[in-house]
């Protein structure tokens, strides 16, 4: 087993406890844990909001395409009916 000398790790143990994400300094491990959980929840909410916005945008694009296709089909039907009416007149 590897033996560590106190000099090697003592300075690390005396350093402040800091959040890896925002460098918020905490006095003890439970406070740091709570802070990190809050940060995680903020990030998760931000990602959920971003995903919802993206989904809604895609739905709008799909709806617009569907409406454009329907309009195009209606125009084609009108053109066909007009041609038939013209043929019937002749």
C-alpha angles and dihedrals in degrees: 000000000000115000116214121207118228091236090063098058107019094086090052092053091053095052120104118267105247134183111249090218105047104005092241107168119228129191097222143010098261090054091048091049091051091048092050090049090052090049090049091051091050091051092047092051091048091052092047090052092048092049091049091051091049092048092050091049091051090049090052091049091049092048091050092050090049091050092048091050091049091050090049091051091049091051091049091051091050091050092050091049090048091051091048090049091050091049090049090051092053 
